[in-house]
């Protein structure tokens, strides 16, 4: 599978026009392999897979010009937890974020929101920059792509699955240019997350935040290495635009619970850090939104709570097993007094398999799930978002509505079948 990428080509060969289909999500990650400039139609990896991109040496003036265009065209950062949830045809589509390796060393970019105190931005940069690395992938003799990564402790680095999928050699580059060969500990296509391991001096773990404490409008700061430029990461500033976004990569690939920001995110930023105004990690940048008009200033990041859940399991076991409830469902709707339709939970249409987690707990068709472990559930999307935070074998309490009565049932979660 291939994903749109972005890079550079010789001055004598002008870049081709983008062919991303309207309303798509793109991975901000790029490849380099030769001297062409290519943007392919979006297709996702087992969630997201970046297409490798090419770059070439260009005069500094042209590089700066193309970089400005690139920064405008690509902004944003991307998966599926339950295979039976039907994609919403009205949803905006997207593409994973990618990066091409640049050949110049432009100064670090700082783009701050108008009402953001520059002193805060500078302090965040000083705190977060040592935790963000550039990730190069390819072979021993040919670097074919570049993304970003975030140090999470004990030599472990979180990045996107689509950045490292299918690569033979992975290297990480610190801010001072020091390069290390990195081991791929594990990777998960369904959440587009991966973990690398290096033995590197000077690798500072990022401070972990909490996605449950976020609010719309708060300052968000993205730190990554767009375009794989030499000279280290760059920083952009925006606000948190939305929570719990559903991002449909294609008919089979959906990311749930994504954070949306307008902090500019560009190719090569895949796997970078989205932090709050205290420099605490709140997400891993993964996709950008495109429409007929091009980039829309919409970036997506995987929320840090899910990042922790998945990376912890990868570090412990080398893989991720996904929890499975075993139901078919739809949004429950109540009629308001004024005639409005009000989301009222996740209505069970059927239990499948009959002896699965839900079936064993006594859940039946017609039941409506209204909370998980005390967290309100109003839609099927919210049910999926919450379920992804739990591991196979965990027992959770669901509050359900049945024939007008409320009751609590305990469910021990199964493992998601591979064929879903």
C-alpha positions in Angstrom: 0.0 0.0 0.0 1.2 3.5 -0.8 0.7 6.9 0.8 1.2 10.4 -0.6 4.6 11.7 0.1 6.4 15.0 -0.4 9.9 15.8 -1.3 12.1 17.7 -3.8 13.4 17.2 -7.3 16.0 18.9 -9.6 15.2 22.4 -10.7 15.0 21.2 -14.3 12.1 18.9 -13.5 9.2 20.9 -12.0 7.0 19.1 -9.4 3.9 17.3 -10.6 0.5 18.4 -9.3 -0.8 16.6 -6.2 -3.4 13.9 -7.0 -4.8 13.4 -3.5 -8.5 12.9 -3.8 -10.7 15.6 -2.2 -11.5 15.1 1.5 -8.6 12.8 2.4 -6.2 12.3 5.2 -2.5 12.1 4.5 0.4 10.8 6.6 3.0 13.5 7.2 5.9 11.2 6.2 8.1 11.2 3.2 10.3 9.1 1.1 13.3 9.6 -0.9 14.5 7.3 -3.6 16.1 8.8 -6.6 15.4 12.2 -8.1 11.6 12.3 -8.7 8.9 14.2 -6.9 5.8 12.2 -6.5 2.4 12.5 -4.7 0.4 9.3 -4.9 -3.3 8.9 -4.3 -3.9 8.1 -0.6 -4.1 4.5 0.5 -3.7 3.4 4.1 -1.4 0.9 5.8 -2.8 -1.6 8.0 -3.9 1.6 9.0 -1.3 4.0 7.6 1.6 3.5 5.3 3.8 6.3 4.0 4.9 6.2 0.5 8.6 6.7 0.1 9.7 10.0 -1.5 12.7 11.3 -3.4 14.6 14.5 -2.8 17.4 16.2 -4.7 19.9 18.9 -4.2 18.5 22.3 -5.0 19.7 25.9 -4.8 18.9 27.4 -1.4 16.4 29.8 -2.9 14.4 27.1 -4.6 14.4 24.9 -1.5 13.1 27.8 0.6 10.4 28.5 -2.0 9.3 24.9 -2.2 9.3 24.6 1.6 6.9 27.5 1.8 4.6 25.8 -0.6 4.9 22.5 1.2 4.1 24.1 4.6 0.9 25.5 3.1 -0.2 22.3 1.4 0.4 19.8 4.2 -0.8 20.4 7.8 -1.8 17.8 10.3 -1.1 14.7 12.0 -4.0 9.4 12.2 -6.8 3.9 13.1 -9.3 1.3 13.7 -10.2 -0.7 16.8 -13.3 -2.6 15.9 -13.5 -4.0 12.4 -17.2 -4.2 12.2 -17.9 -0.5 12.6 -19.0 0.9 9.3 -17.2 4.0 8.0 -19.2 7.2 8.1 -19.6 8.4 4.4 -19.8 12.0 5.5 -16.5 11.9 7.4 -13.5 13.9 6.2 -10.8 11.7 4.8 -7.1 11.8 5.6 -3.5 10.9 4.8 -0.7 9.9 7.1 2.1 12.4 7.6 5.5 11.9 5.9 8.9 13.6 5.4 11.6 14.0 2.7 15.1 14.5 3.7 16.2 18.0 2.9 19.7 18.9 1.9 20.0 22.4 3.4 20.1 23.5 7.0 17.5 26.1 7.4 17.1 27.8 10.8 14.6 26.3 13.3 11.1 27.6 12.6 8.9 29.0 15.4 5.3 29.9 14.4 3.4 31.1 17.4 -0.3 31.8 17.8 -1.0 35.6 18.0 -2.0 35.4 21.7 0.7 33.0 22.8 3.3 34.4 25.1 6.7 33.9 23.2 8.4 33.2 26.5 6.1 30.2 27.0 6.9 28.9 23.5 10.6 29.3 24.1 10.4 27.5 27.4 8.4 24.6 25.8 11.0 24.4 23.0 13.9 24.2 25.4 12.1 21.4 27.4 10.8 19.3 24.5 13.4 19.6 21.8 15.9 17.2 23.5 13.1 14.5 23.5 12.4 14.6 19.7 14.4 12.8 17.2 14.5 12.3 13.4 13.8 8.8 12.2 15.5 7.6 8.9 14.5 4.3 7.3 15.8 2.4 4.4 18.7 0.1 3.8 22.4 0.2 4.8 23.2 2.1 1.6 20.0 3.9 0.8 17.8 6.1 3.1 14.4 6.1 1.6 12.3 8.1 4.0 12.2 10.2 7.1 9.8 10.7 10.0 10.0 11.8 13.7 10.0 10.1 17.0 9.6 11.0 20.7 11.7 9.6 23.6 9.5 8.0 26.2 12.1 6.6 28.6 14.8 4.0 29.1 16.0 4.4 25.5 12.6 3.8 24.0 11.2 6.0 21.2 7.6 6.2 20.1 6.8 6.8 16.5 4.2 5.9 13.9 3.7 2.4 12.5 3.5 3.8 9.0 7.0 5.4 9.4 8.9 2.2 10.0 6.7 -0.5 8.4 8.5 -2.7 6.0 11.9 -1.1 6.6 15.2 -3.0 6.8 17.2 -0.5 8.8 16.1 2.3 11.1 18.3 5.1 12.4 17.5 7.9 14.8 19.2 11.3 14.7 19.5 13.4 17.8 19.3 17.2 17.7 23.1 17.6 17.6 23.3 15.3 14.5 24.5 12.2 16.4 23.1 9.1 14.7 22.3 5.7 16.2 21.0 2.4 14.7 17.6 1.7 16.3 16.0 -1.6 17.0 12.3 -1.9 16.2 10.8 -3.3 19.4 7.3 -3.7 17.9 4.7 -2.0 15.8 0.9 -1.9 15.7 -1.0 -1.1 12.5 -4.4 -0.6 14.1 -3.2 2.3 16.2 -0.4 3.4 13.9 2.1 3.3 16.7 5.6 1.7 16.9 8.4 1.6 19.5 12.1 1.8 18.7 15.0 1.1 21.1 18.5 2.7 21.2 21.3 3.0 23.6 22.0 6.7 23.3 23.5 9.3 25.7 21.6 12.5 25.9 18.2 11.1 25.0 15.8 13.0 27.3 12.3 11.4 28.0 9.4 13.7 27.3 7.1 14.5 30.2 3.8 12.7 29.8 0.5 14.6 30.0 -3.1 13.4 30.2 -5.5 13.5 27.3 -8.4 13.5 29.8 -7.5 17.0 31.0 -7.6 18.6 27.6 -10.0 21.4 26.6 -10.9 22.9 23.2 -9.0 26.1 22.5 -5.9 25.4 24.7 -2.5 26.0 23.2 -0.9 23.1 21.3 2.7 22.9 20.2 3.9 20.5 17.6 7.6 19.5 17.6 8.9 17.3 14.8 11.2 17.3 11.7 9.1 18.2 8.7 10.8 17.4 5.4 13.5 15.6 7.2 15.7 18.7 7.3 19.2 18.6 8.6 19.7 20.8 11.7 17.1 19.1 13.9 13.4 19.6 14.6 11.2 22.6 14.2 8.3 23.9 16.3 4.8 25.2 15.3 2.0 26.6 17.6 -1.7 26.4 17.4 -4.7 25.4 19.5 -6.6 22.2 20.2 -9.4 22.4 17.7 -11.4 19.3 18.6 -11.4 16.0 20.6 -12.4 12.5 19.7 -12.2 12.9 16.0 -12.9 9.9 13.7 -10.5 9.8 10.8 -11.3 7.5 7.9 -8.1 6.7 5.9 -10.0 4.5 3.5 -12.9 2.0 3.6 -11.0 -0.3 5.8 -8.9 2.0 7.9 -10.3 4.3 10.6 -8.7 6.1 13.5 -10.9 6.8 16.5 -10.5 9.4 19.3 -8.0 11.6 17.5 -7.0 15.0 18.7 -7.4 17.8 16.1 -5.1 20.8 16.0 -4.4 23.7 13.7 -0.7 23.8 14.7 1.0 23.3 11.2 2.1 19.8 10.6 4.0 18.8 7.5 5.5 15.8 5.7 8.1 14.2 7.9 6.3 15.1 11.1 4.8 11.6 11.4 5.7 10.3 14.9 6.4 13.8 16.3 5.2 15.3 19.6 2.1 17.3 20.2 2.5 19.0 23.6 0.6 21.5 25.8 1.9 24.9 27.0 3.9 23.2 29.8 5.7 20.8 27.4 3.8 17.7 28.4 3.1 15.2 25.7 -0.6 15.0 24.7 -0.3 13.2 21.4 1.8 11.7 18.6 1.2 13.5 15.3 0.0 11.1 12.6 -2.3 12.6 9.9 -3.3 15.7 8.1 -6.6 16.7 6.5 -7.1 17.6 2.9 -10.1 18.8 0.9 -10.7 20.0 -2.7 -9.0 23.2 -1.8 -5.9 21.5 -0.4 -4.6 21.4 3.1 -7.2 22.8 5.6 -5.1 23.5 8.7 -6.3 20.3 10.2 -3.8 18.0 11.9 -4.5 14.9 13.9 -2.6 13.3 16.8 -3.0 10.0 18.6 -4.0 10.9 22.2 -1.3 10.2 24.8 -3.4 7.9 26.9 -3.7 5.5 23.9 -0.1 6.0 23.1 0.9 4.9 26.6 -1.4 1.9 26.6 -0.1 0.6 23.3 3.6 1.5 23.8 3.6 -0.1 27.3 2.3 -3.4 25.8 4.8 -3.3 22.9 7.7 -2.7 25.4 6.4 -5.6 27.6 5.6 -8.2 24.9 6.8 -6.9 21.5 3.2 -6.8 20.2 -0.2 -5.5 20.8 -3.4 -7.5 21.3 -6.6 -5.6 20.9 -9.6 -6.0 23.1 -12.9 -7.2 21.6 -16.4 -7.0 23.0 -18.2 -9.1 20.3 -21.2 -7.0 19.4 -22.8 -5.3 16.4 -24.3 -2.0 17.2 -25.4 1.5 16.2 -26.0 4.9 17.8 -29.0 4.9 20.1 -31.2 7.9 19.5 -33.8 9.5 21.9 -36.4 12.1 20.8 -36.1 15.4 22.7 -39.1 17.4 23.9 -38.5 19.9 21.1 -38.3 17.2 18.4 -34.5 16.9 18.4 -32.7 13.6 18.0 -30.4 13.1 20.9 -27.5 10.5 21.0 -28.2 8.2 23.9 -25.7 5.4 23.9 -24.5 2.4 21.9 -27.4 0.2 21.0 -26.7 -3.5 20.6 -28.1 -4.9 17.3 -26.6 -8.4 17.8 -24.1 -10.4 19.9 -21.4 -12.1 17.7 -20.1 -14.6 18.6 -22.8 -15.8 21.0 -20.1 -17.1 23.4 -17.9 -14.0 23.1 -17.3 -11.4 25.8 -20.6 -9.7 25.5 -22.5 -13.0 25.2 -20.9 -14.5 28.3 -21.9 -11.4 30.3 -25.5 -11.8 29.3 -25.7 -8.8 27.0 -28.4 -9.2 24.3 -29.7 -7.4 21.3 -31.7 -4.3 22.2 -29.5 -3.4 25.2 -28.0 0.1 25.2 -24.5 0.7 26.6 -24.5 4.1 28.3 -21.1 4.0 30.2 -17.8 2.1 30.5 -16.2 2.2 34.0 -18.2 5.3 34.7 -17.3 7.1 31.5 -20.5 8.2 29.6 -21.0 6.6 26.2 -23.3 8.4 23.8 -22.3 6.8 20.4 -20.7 3.8 18.9 -17.6 5.9 18.2 -17.3 6.7 21.9 -17.6 3.0 22.7 -14.7 2.2 20.4 -12.6 5.0 21.8 -13.0 3.7 25.3 -12.5 0.0 24.5 -9.2 0.7 22.9 -7.8 1.8 26.3 -8.2 -1.7 27.8 -6.2 -4.9 27.3 -7.3 -8.3 26.4 -8.4 -10.2 29.5 -9.3 -7.1 31.5 -12.7 -7.1 33.2 -14.7 -3.9 32.9 -18.1 -2.7 34.1 -20.7 -1.6 31.6 -23.8 0.2 32.5 -26.7 -0.8 30.2 -30.3 0.2 29.7 -32.6 -2.7 29.2 -36.4 -2.3 28.8 -36.3 1.0 30.6 -34.2 -0.3 33.5 -30.5 0.4 34.3 -28.1 -2.3 35.4 -24.4 -2.9 35.5 -22.7 -5.9 33.9 -19.1 -7.1 34.2 -17.4 -8.1 30.9 -14.0 -9.8 30.5 -12.7 -8.7 27.1 -11.7 -11.1 24.4 -9.0 -10.6 21.7 -10.0 -9.0 18.4 -10.1 -11.6 15.7 -7.4 -11.2 13.0 -10.0 -11.4 10.2 -11.9 -8.3 11.2 
